[in-house]
Amino acid sequence: MKRRPADETREPLLTRRFVIVVVSGTFYFLALGTLLPIVPRYVHRRLGGSDIAVGVAVGALAVGAILLRPLAGRIGDRYGRRVLMVAGALLVGITAASAGLVESLGWLMGTRFLMGLGEALFFVGGTTMATDLAPVSRRGEAVSYWSVAIWTGLAFGPVIGEGLLSGYDYDRVWYVAGAFGIAAAAVACFTKETRHAFQGERGRLIAPAAIRPGIILAATLIGITGFSIFLPLYGPEVGISDVGLVFLAYGVVVLSVRILGARLPDRLGPIRAGSIATGATAVGLGVAAAWSSTIGVVVGAVIIAIGSAFLYPSLLLLALRGVPEHQRGSVVGTFSAFFDFASGSAGLVLGGIASVSSYQGAFAASAVLAAIAMLLLRGGFSHHDSGAVPTVAEVLPATIEPTALQ
């Protein structure tokens, strides 16, 4: 019997180095997730702010991240990914723990802005390192597993935040979120650098390859972010007293799809997987807008979660196709800046819509925007880039070798 030739898909992915990156990311996103349902309530109940004030406070994090994200990619390409992870997690931990020292909207916005700077550093460093450590044909799978850290934090963090919050005592929430950030920095110290010395041209500050996928990401993510921002305020209107359980169900669905279907973005190709992401998000938001009840919100959240599971891996693969290792950080930085733009603009735009209409109106507008994103995805790329692309190996040249599998 002939021995089968070596297959790159069999190269190890879940190595010790990769797992350390994911564990660090899990602590980091627990820090962010713990604050997710708390900040809107803090602004509304403790500070007496409006829906627009909620959007401003939540969006302040995105403003800081947008300003630094592209530069973080250049720093990562030049000086390494680990320094981004450690510095970013420390900054998030310190600012989260300090958020309640002064009870004012201005102070909260300042800490959220600084937290956004840390977010830019850590996210670019962690995402780039995760792709560095993956075999070429398993990068979609790597992004799926890396995003398990994201959704573990976003699923269980809100439950932790709700559990810590007792009446109007927010201090425990700030301190625990800060501890998660510092723990992420401590774990990141055990990673090994994946950047290799390279004397050629570095990536641009704004990477062209990431612009169109980034626009599609932002258009879809505005609705997902808006849903998470206003769910703590809309939930009680339809009889949901503990929205942490909805966040938990949402996160469990995303985690299940990401873990059990980790290879689907590679097998389906970025356009097909991206179409599932944008289409499911549009449908889920439409259900939440049209079905004003507890069941409607939960069903909508589950459908949105399916879209979320495919969104980032598929579009990041699209952005990274054909990009060499020494420019990958710049592409990740530019692409993820659209993530921050969506996070920041969602609160402002949808908060404005909600203030003149309703939360349902904001969800409906988001559904339309996600549908437009799907049309842009399906019509904006050539046939070769569409669903016919079965694996990442076909869109990432074989000459681009993994940089840190030794």
VOTORKOL-51172 format. One record per residue (C-alpha): residue number from 1; x, y, z. Coordinates in nm, 2 decimals. Layout:
<nodes>
fise NUM, X X, Y Y, Z Z
...
</nodes>
This chain:
<nodes>
fise 1, X 0.00, Y 0.00, Z 0.00
fise 2, X 0.14, Y 0.33, Z -0.10
fise 3, X 0.21, Y 0.59, Z 0.16
fise 4, X 0.00, Y 0.90, Z 0.12
fise 5, X 0.19, Y 1.22, Z 0.05
fise 6, X 0.22, Y 1.48, Z 0.32
fise 7, X -0.09, Y 1.69, Z 0.34
fise 8, X -0.05, Y 2.04, Z 0.48
fise 9, X -0.40, Y 2.02, Z 0.64
fise 10, X -0.25, Y 1.76, Z 0.88
fise 11, X 0.02, Y 2.00, Z 1.01
fise 12, X -0.04, Y 2.07, Z 1.38
fise 13, X -0.25, Y 2.38, Z 1.46
fise 14, X -0.33, Y 2.34, Z 1.83
fise 15, X 0.03, Y 2.37, Z 1.95
fise 16, X 0.13, Y 2.49, Z 2.29
fise 17, X 0.22, Y 2.83, Z 2.15
fise 18, X -0.12, Y 2.87, Z 1.98
fise 19, X -0.31, Y 2.76, Z 2.29
fise 20, X -0.12, Y 3.02, Z 2.50
fise 21, X -0.24, Y 3.29, Z 2.26
fise 22, X -0.60, Y 3.17, Z 2.28
fise 23, X -0.59, Y 3.15, Z 2.66
fise 24, X -0.45, Y 3.51, Z 2.68
fise 25, X -0.73, Y 3.62, Z 2.45
fise 26, X -0.99, Y 3.45, Z 2.66
fise 27, X -0.89, Y 3.65, Z 2.97
fise 28, X -0.87, Y 3.97, Z 2.77
fise 29, X -1.22, Y 3.93, Z 2.61
fise 30, X -1.36, Y 3.83, Z 2.95
fise 31, X -1.25, Y 4.18, Z 3.06
fise 32, X -1.44, Y 4.34, Z 2.78
fise 33, X -1.74, Y 4.11, Z 2.81
fise 34, X -1.78, Y 4.17, Z 3.18
fise 35, X -1.84, Y 4.54, Z 3.11
fise 36, X -2.07, Y 4.48, Z 2.81
fise 37, X -2.41, Y 4.49, Z 2.99
fise 38, X -2.28, Y 4.71, Z 3.27
fise 39, X -2.17, Y 5.03, Z 3.09
fise 40, X -2.52, Y 5.11, Z 2.94
fise 41, X -2.68, Y 5.06, Z 3.28
fise 42, X -2.41, Y 5.26, Z 3.46
fise 43, X -2.47, Y 5.55, Z 3.22
fise 44, X -2.85, Y 5.53, Z 3.24
fise 45, X -2.90, Y 5.46, Z 3.60
fise 46, X -2.60, Y 5.60, Z 3.79
fise 47, X -2.51, Y 5.89, Z 3.56
fise 48, X -2.86, Y 5.97, Z 3.44
fise 49, X -2.76, Y 5.96, Z 3.07
fise 50, X -2.98, Y 5.93, Z 2.76
fise 51, X -2.97, Y 5.66, Z 2.49
fise 52, X -2.73, Y 5.89, Z 2.29
fise 53, X -2.51, Y 5.92, Z 2.60
fise 54, X -2.50, Y 5.54, Z 2.62
fise 55, X -2.38, Y 5.53, Z 2.26
fise 56, X -2.12, Y 5.79, Z 2.32
fise 57, X -1.98, Y 5.61, Z 2.63
fise 58, X -1.97, Y 5.27, Z 2.45
fise 59, X -1.83, Y 5.42, Z 2.14
fise 60, X -1.55, Y 5.60, Z 2.31
fise 61, X -1.36, Y 5.27, Z 2.32
fise 62, X -1.39, Y 5.24, Z 1.95
fise 63, X -1.26, Y 5.59, Z 1.89
fise 64, X -0.94, Y 5.51, Z 2.07
fise 65, X -0.91, Y 5.18, Z 1.89
fise 66, X -0.97, Y 5.34, Z 1.55
fise 67, X -0.70, Y 5.60, Z 1.60
fise 68, X -0.43, Y 5.34, Z 1.69
fise 69, X -0.54, Y 5.03, Z 1.51
fise 70, X -0.36, Y 5.09, Z 1.17
fise 71, X -0.04, Y 5.21, Z 1.35
fise 72, X -0.06, Y 4.90, Z 1.58
fise 73, X -0.03, Y 4.69, Z 1.27
fise 74, X 0.28, Y 4.87, Z 1.16
fise 75, X 0.43, Y 4.84, Z 1.51
fise 76, X 0.35, Y 4.46, Z 1.51
fise 77, X 0.52, Y 4.41, Z 1.17
fise 78, X 0.83, Y 4.60, Z 1.28
fise 79, X 0.87, Y 4.52, Z 1.65
fise 80, X 0.67, Y 4.20, Z 1.70
fise 81, X 0.33, Y 4.08, Z 1.81
fise 82, X 0.40, Y 3.99, Z 2.17
fise 83, X 0.47, Y 4.35, Z 2.27
fise 84, X 0.13, Y 4.45, Z 2.14
fise 85, X -0.05, Y 4.18, Z 2.34
fise 86, X 0.13, Y 4.25, Z 2.67
fise 87, X 0.10, Y 4.63, Z 2.65
fise 88, X -0.26, Y 4.62, Z 2.52
fise 89, X -0.38, Y 4.39, Z 2.79
fise 90, X -0.21, Y 4.59, Z 3.07
fise 91, X -0.37, Y 4.91, Z 2.94
fise 92, X -0.71, Y 4.76, Z 2.93
fise 93, X -0.68, Y 4.61, Z 3.28
fise 94, X -0.56, Y 4.93, Z 3.44
fise 95, X -0.83, Y 5.15, Z 3.27
fise 96, X -1.11, Y 4.90, Z 3.34
fise 97, X -1.02, Y 4.90, Z 3.71
fise 98, X -1.02, Y 5.28, Z 3.71
fise 99, X -1.35, Y 5.34, Z 3.54
fise 100, X -1.55, Y 5.40, Z 3.86
fise 101, X -1.30, Y 5.62, Z 4.04
fise 102, X -1.49, Y 5.93, Z 3.94
fise 103, X -1.86, Y 5.92, Z 3.87
fise 104, X -1.89, Y 6.14, Z 3.56
fise 105, X -1.96, Y 6.07, Z 3.19
fise 106, X -1.64, Y 6.25, Z 3.10
fise 107, X -1.42, Y 6.03, Z 3.32
fise 108, X -1.60, Y 5.72, Z 3.19
fise 109, X -1.54, Y 5.83, Z 2.83
fise 110, X -1.17, Y 5.90, Z 2.91
fise 111, X -1.11, Y 5.55, Z 3.05
fise 112, X -1.31, Y 5.39, Z 2.77
fise 113, X -1.09, Y 5.59, Z 2.52
fise 114, X -0.77, Y 5.46, Z 2.68
fise 115, X -0.92, Y 5.12, Z 2.69
fise 116, X -0.97, Y 5.15, Z 2.31
fise 117, X -0.60, Y 5.22, Z 2.27
fise 118, X -0.52, Y 4.90, Z 2.46
fise 119, X -0.78, Y 4.71, Z 2.25
fise 120, X -0.61, Y 4.82, Z 1.93
fise 121, X -0.28, Y 4.69, Z 2.05
fise 122, X -0.39, Y 4.36, Z 2.19
fise 123, X -0.64, Y 4.26, Z 1.91
fise 124, X -0.39, Y 4.33, Z 1.63
fise 125, X -0.11, Y 4.14, Z 1.81
fise 126, X -0.32, Y 3.84, Z 1.91
fise 127, X -0.50, Y 3.80, Z 1.57
fise 128, X -0.17, Y 3.84, Z 1.38
fise 129, X 0.01, Y 3.59, Z 1.60
fise 130, X -0.27, Y 3.34, Z 1.57
fise 131, X -0.25, Y 3.35, Z 1.18
fise 132, X 0.13, Y 3.34, Z 1.20
fise 133, X 0.12, Y 3.01, Z 1.39
fise 134, X -0.12, Y 2.85, Z 1.15
fise 135, X -0.04, Y 2.63, Z 0.84
fise 136, X -0.14, Y 2.81, Z 0.52
fise 137, X -0.44, Y 2.59, Z 0.45
fise 138, X -0.57, Y 2.60, Z 0.81
fise 139, X -0.58, Y 2.98, Z 0.86
fise 140, X -0.95, Y 2.99, Z 0.85
fise 141, X -0.96, Y 2.72, Z 1.12
fise 142, X -0.70, Y 2.92, Z 1.32
fise 143, X -0.91, Y 3.23, Z 1.31
fise 144, X -1.22, Y 3.03, Z 1.41
fise 145, X -1.03, Y 2.89, Z 1.72
fise 146, X -0.89, Y 3.23, Z 1.80
fise 147, X -1.23, Y 3.38, Z 1.79
fise 148, X -1.34, Y 3.12, Z 2.04
fise 149, X -1.15, Y 3.33, Z 2.29
fise 150, X -1.35, Y 3.64, Z 2.17
fise 151, X -1.69, Y 3.47, Z 2.21
fise 152, X -1.60, Y 3.29, Z 2.53
fise 153, X -1.55, Y 3.64, Z 2.68
fise 154, X -1.86, Y 3.79, Z 2.52
fise 155, X -2.07, Y 3.49, Z 2.62
fise 156, X -1.96, Y 3.44, Z 2.98
fise 157, X -1.83, Y 3.79, Z 3.06
fise 158, X -2.18, Y 3.95, Z 3.07
fise 159, X -2.30, Y 3.67, Z 3.30
fise 160, X -2.01, Y 3.75, Z 3.53
fise 161, X -2.08, Y 4.12, Z 3.51
fise 162, X -2.45, Y 4.06, Z 3.59
fise 163, X -2.36, Y 3.84, Z 3.88
fise 164, X -2.11, Y 4.09, Z 4.03
fise 165, X -2.35, Y 4.38, Z 4.00
fise 166, X -2.55, Y 4.42, Z 4.32
fise 167, X -2.80, Y 4.70, Z 4.29
fise 168, X -2.59, Y 5.01, Z 4.22
fise 169, X -2.26, Y 4.87, Z 4.34
fise 170, X -2.04, Y 4.88, Z 4.03
fise 171, X -1.70, Y 4.87, Z 4.19
fise 172, X -1.67, Y 4.50, Z 4.19
fise 173, X -1.74, Y 4.49, Z 3.82
fise 174, X -1.47, Y 4.74, Z 3.74
fise 175, X -1.21, Y 4.56, Z 3.96
fise 176, X -1.28, Y 4.21, Z 3.82
fise 177, X -1.27, Y 4.33, Z 3.47
fise 178, X -0.94, Y 4.49, Z 3.54
fise 179, X -0.81, Y 4.17, Z 3.69
fise 180, X -0.90, Y 3.98, Z 3.37
fise 181, X -0.70, Y 4.23, Z 3.17
fise 182, X -0.39, Y 4.20, Z 3.38
fise 183, X -0.42, Y 3.82, Z 3.37
fise 184, X -0.43, Y 3.84, Z 2.99
fise 185, X -0.10, Y 4.04, Z 3.00
fise 186, X 0.06, Y 3.78, Z 3.23
fise 187, X -0.03, Y 3.49, Z 3.01
fise 188, X 0.09, Y 3.68, Z 2.70
fise 189, X 0.43, Y 3.71, Z 2.86
fise 190, X 0.48, Y 3.33, Z 2.80
fise 191, X 0.43, Y 3.36, Z 2.42
fise 192, X 0.72, Y 3.35, Z 2.18
fise 193, X 0.76, Y 3.61, Z 1.91
fise 194, X 0.65, Y 3.50, Z 1.56
fise 195, X 0.77, Y 3.80, Z 1.36
fise 196, X 1.08, Y 3.73, Z 1.15
fise 197, X 1.33, Y 3.99, Z 1.05
fise 198, X 1.26, Y 4.12, Z 0.71
fise 199, X 1.44, Y 4.41, Z 0.52
fise 200, X 1.19, Y 4.45, Z 0.24
fise 201, X 0.89, Y 4.68, Z 0.21
fise 202, X 0.66, Y 4.69, Z 0.51
fise 203, X 0.28, Y 4.70, Z 0.48
fise 204, X 0.11, Y 5.04, Z 0.43
fise 205, X -0.05, Y 5.22, Z 0.72
fise 206, X -0.38, Y 5.17, Z 0.54
fise 207, X -0.37, Y 4.84, Z 0.36
fise 208, X -0.57, Y 4.84, Z 0.04
fise 209, X -0.64, Y 4.47, Z 0.05
fise 210, X -0.85, Y 4.52, Z 0.37
fise 211, X -1.07, Y 4.80, Z 0.26
fise 212, X -1.35, Y 4.63, Z 0.08
fise 213, X -1.37, Y 4.33, Z 0.33
fise 214, X -1.36, Y 4.59, Z 0.61
fise 215, X -1.65, Y 4.79, Z 0.47
fise 216, X -1.86, Y 4.47, Z 0.45
fise 217, X -1.75, Y 4.38, Z 0.80
fise 218, X -1.85, Y 4.72, Z 0.94
fise 219, X -2.19, Y 4.73, Z 0.76
fise 220, X -2.28, Y 4.40, Z 0.92
fise 221, X -2.13, Y 4.45, Z 1.25
fise 222, X -2.31, Y 4.78, Z 1.32
fise 223, X -2.63, Y 4.58, Z 1.37
fise 224, X -2.47, Y 4.31, Z 1.58
fise 225, X -2.31, Y 4.57, Z 1.80
fise 226, X -2.62, Y 4.78, Z 1.83
fise 227, X -2.82, Y 4.47, Z 1.93
fise 228, X -2.57, Y 4.40, Z 2.21
fise 229, X -2.57, Y 4.77, Z 2.32
fise 230, X -2.95, Y 4.81, Z 2.35
fise 231, X -3.05, Y 4.46, Z 2.45
fise 232, X -3.00, Y 4.55, Z 2.82
fise 233, X -3.24, Y 4.84, Z 2.78
fise 234, X -3.48, Y 4.67, Z 2.54
fise 235, X -3.50, Y 4.33, Z 2.72
fise 236, X -3.71, Y 4.45, Z 3.02
fise 237, X -3.96, Y 4.60, Z 2.77
fise 238, X -4.04, Y 4.25, Z 2.64
fise 239, X -4.02, Y 4.07, Z 2.98
fise 240, X -3.65, Y 3.97, Z 3.00
fise 241, X -3.52, Y 4.06, Z 3.34
fise 242, X -3.18, Y 3.90, Z 3.31
fise 243, X -3.03, Y 3.98, Z 2.97
fise 244, X -2.71, Y 3.80, Z 3.07
fise 245, X -2.89, Y 3.48, Z 2.98
fise 246, X -2.96, Y 3.60, Z 2.63
fise 247, X -2.59, Y 3.70, Z 2.59
fise 248, X -2.50, Y 3.35, Z 2.72
fise 249, X -2.73, Y 3.18, Z 2.47
fise 250, X -2.59, Y 3.40, Z 2.19
fise 251, X -2.23, Y 3.32, Z 2.29
fise 252, X -2.29, Y 2.95, Z 2.32
fise 253, X -2.43, Y 2.94, Z 1.97
fise 254, X -2.13, Y 3.13, Z 1.83
fise 255, X -1.89, Y 2.91, Z 2.02
fise 256, X -2.06, Y 2.59, Z 1.91
fise 257, X -2.05, Y 2.69, Z 1.54
fise 258, X -1.69, Y 2.81, Z 1.57
fise 259, X -1.57, Y 2.49, Z 1.74
fise 260, X -1.77, Y 2.23, Z 1.55
fise 261, X -1.75, Y 2.41, Z 1.22
fise 262, X -1.40, Y 2.55, Z 1.25
fise 263, X -1.30, Y 2.43, Z 0.91
fise 264, X -1.61, Y 2.56, Z 0.73
fise 265, X -1.46, Y 2.90, Z 0.63
fise 266, X -1.17, Y 2.71, Z 0.46
fise 267, X -1.40, Y 2.46, Z 0.29
fise 268, X -1.67, Y 2.69, Z 0.18
fise 269, X -1.45, Y 2.98, Z 0.08
fise 270, X -1.47, Y 3.33, Z 0.21
fise 271, X -1.75, Y 3.45, Z -0.02
fise 272, X -1.99, Y 3.16, Z 0.07
fise 273, X -1.91, Y 3.18, Z 0.44
fise 274, X -1.94, Y 3.56, Z 0.43
fise 275, X -2.28, Y 3.53, Z 0.26
fise 276, X -2.40, Y 3.31, Z 0.54
fise 277, X -2.27, Y 3.56, Z 0.79
fise 278, X -2.43, Y 3.87, Z 0.64
fise 279, X -2.75, Y 3.69, Z 0.54
fise 280, X -2.81, Y 3.54, Z 0.88
fise 281, X -2.74, Y 3.87, Z 1.05
fise 282, X -2.99, Y 4.05, Z 0.84
fise 283, X -3.26, Y 3.78, Z 0.91
fise 284, X -3.19, Y 3.78, Z 1.28
fise 285, X -3.21, Y 4.15, Z 1.32
fise 286, X -3.53, Y 4.15, Z 1.12
fise 287, X -3.68, Y 3.89, Z 1.35
fise 288, X -3.58, Y 4.10, Z 1.66
fise 289, X -3.74, Y 4.41, Z 1.50
fise 290, X -4.07, Y 4.24, Z 1.39
fise 291, X -4.13, Y 4.00, Z 1.68
fise 292, X -4.16, Y 4.21, Z 1.99
fise 293, X -4.16, Y 3.94, Z 2.26
fise 294, X -3.92, Y 3.74, Z 2.47
fise 295, X -3.93, Y 3.45, Z 2.22
fise 296, X -3.87, Y 3.70, Z 1.93
fise 297, X -3.56, Y 3.84, Z 2.10
fise 298, X -3.42, Y 3.50, Z 2.18
fise 299, X -3.48, Y 3.36, Z 1.83
fise 300, X -3.34, Y 3.67, Z 1.67
fise 301, X -3.03, Y 3.65, Z 1.89
fise 302, X -2.97, Y 3.28, Z 1.79
fise 303, X -2.99, Y 3.36, Z 1.42
fise 304, X -2.76, Y 3.67, Z 1.46
fise 305, X -2.52, Y 3.44, Z 1.65
fise 306, X -2.50, Y 3.21, Z 1.35
fise 307, X -2.41, Y 3.51, Z 1.13
fise 308, X -2.15, Y 3.63, Z 1.39
fise 309, X -1.98, Y 3.29, Z 1.39
fise 310, X -1.90, Y 3.31, Z 1.02
fise 311, X -1.84, Y 3.69, Z 0.99
fise 312, X -1.49, Y 3.76, Z 1.11
fise 313, X -1.32, Y 3.44, Z 0.99
fise 314, X -1.46, Y 3.46, Z 0.64
fise 315, X -1.39, Y 3.83, Z 0.58
fise 316, X -1.04, Y 3.82, Z 0.74
fise 317, X -0.95, Y 3.54, Z 0.50
fise 318, X -1.07, Y 3.75, Z 0.22
fise 319, X -0.85, Y 4.04, Z 0.34
fise 320, X -0.54, Y 3.82, Z 0.39
fise 321, X -0.53, Y 3.64, Z 0.06
fise 322, X -0.19, Y 3.68, Z -0.11
fise 323, X -0.05, Y 3.89, Z 0.18
fise 324, X 0.31, Y 3.80, Z 0.28
fise 325, X 0.40, Y 3.75, Z 0.65
fise 326, X 0.59, Y 4.08, Z 0.69
fise 327, X 0.28, Y 4.28, Z 0.58
fise 328, X 0.01, Y 4.08, Z 0.76
fise 329, X 0.00, Y 4.30, Z 1.07
fise 330, X -0.08, Y 4.60, Z 0.86
fise 331, X -0.37, Y 4.42, Z 0.69
fise 332, X -0.50, Y 4.30, Z 1.03
fise 333, X -0.47, Y 4.65, Z 1.17
fise 334, X -0.66, Y 4.81, Z 0.88
fise 335, X -0.92, Y 4.54, Z 0.87
fise 336, X -0.99, Y 4.55, Z 1.24
fise 337, X -1.02, Y 4.93, Z 1.23
fise 338, X -1.35, Y 4.88, Z 1.05
fise 339, X -1.45, Y 4.66, Z 1.35
fise 340, X -1.39, Y 4.96, Z 1.58
fise 341, X -1.56, Y 5.20, Z 1.34
fise 342, X -1.87, Y 4.98, Z 1.35
fise 343, X -1.85, Y 4.95, Z 1.73
fise 344, X -1.83, Y 5.33, Z 1.77
fise 345, X -2.08, Y 5.43, Z 1.51
fise 346, X -2.34, Y 5.17, Z 1.61
fise 347, X -2.41, Y 5.34, Z 1.94
fise 348, X -2.43, Y 5.69, Z 1.79
fise 349, X -2.63, Y 5.61, Z 1.48
fise 350, X -2.86, Y 5.35, Z 1.62
fise 351, X -2.90, Y 5.54, Z 1.95
fise 352, X -3.02, Y 5.83, Z 1.74
fise 353, X -3.26, Y 5.61, Z 1.55
fise 354, X -3.39, Y 5.46, Z 1.88
fise 355, X -3.44, Y 5.80, Z 2.04
fise 356, X -3.67, Y 5.92, Z 1.75
fise 357, X -3.84, Y 5.59, Z 1.69
fise 358, X -3.78, Y 5.28, Z 1.90
fise 359, X -3.53, Y 5.00, Z 1.96
fise 360, X -3.72, Y 4.79, Z 1.71
fise 361, X -3.67, Y 5.07, Z 1.45
fise 362, X -3.29, Y 5.06, Z 1.52
fise 363, X -3.29, Y 4.68, Z 1.47
fise 364, X -3.48, Y 4.71, Z 1.14
fise 365, X -3.24, Y 4.97, Z 1.01
fise 366, X -2.95, Y 4.74, Z 1.10
fise 367, X -3.11, Y 4.45, Z 0.91
fise 368, X -3.13, Y 4.66, Z 0.60
fise 369, X -2.76, Y 4.75, Z 0.63
fise 370, X -2.66, Y 4.39, Z 0.67
fise 371, X -2.86, Y 4.30, Z 0.36
fise 372, X -2.67, Y 4.57, Z 0.17
fise 373, X -2.34, Y 4.42, Z 0.30
fise 374, X -2.44, Y 4.08, Z 0.15
fise 375, X -2.51, Y 4.24, Z -0.19
fise 376, X -2.18, Y 4.42, Z -0.18
fise 377, X -2.00, Y 4.09, Z -0.09
fise 378, X -2.17, Y 3.89, Z -0.36
fise 379, X -2.13, Y 4.15, Z -0.63
fise 380, X -1.80, Y 4.31, Z -0.54
fise 381, X -1.56, Y 4.02, Z -0.62
fise 382, X -1.47, Y 3.82, Z -0.93
fise 383, X -1.60, Y 3.47, Z -0.99
fise 384, X -1.26, Y 3.33, Z -0.89
fise 385, X -1.30, Y 3.49, Z -0.55
fise 386, X -1.65, Y 3.37, Z -0.49
fise 387, X -1.79, Y 3.05, Z -0.34
fise 388, X -1.59, Y 2.85, Z -0.59
fise 389, X -1.28, Y 2.90, Z -0.37
fise 390, X -1.27, Y 2.59, Z -0.16
fise 391, X -0.97, Y 2.64, Z 0.06
fise 392, X -0.74, Y 2.91, Z 0.18
fise 393, X -0.45, Y 2.74, Z 0.01
fise 394, X -0.59, Y 2.86, Z -0.32
fise 395, X -0.60, Y 3.22, Z -0.22
fise 396, X -0.28, Y 3.23, Z -0.02
fise 397, X 0.02, Y 3.14, Z -0.23
fise 398, X 0.20, Y 2.83, Z -0.13
fise 399, X 0.52, Y 3.03, Z -0.11
fise 400, X 0.39, Y 3.20, Z 0.20
fise 401, X 0.50, Y 2.95, Z 0.47
fise 402, X 0.39, Y 2.96, Z 0.83
fise 403, X 0.65, Y 3.15, Z 1.02
fise 404, X 0.64, Y 2.99, Z 1.36
fise 405, X 0.57, Y 2.62, Z 1.35
fise 406, X 0.91, Y 2.51, Z 1.48
</nodes>
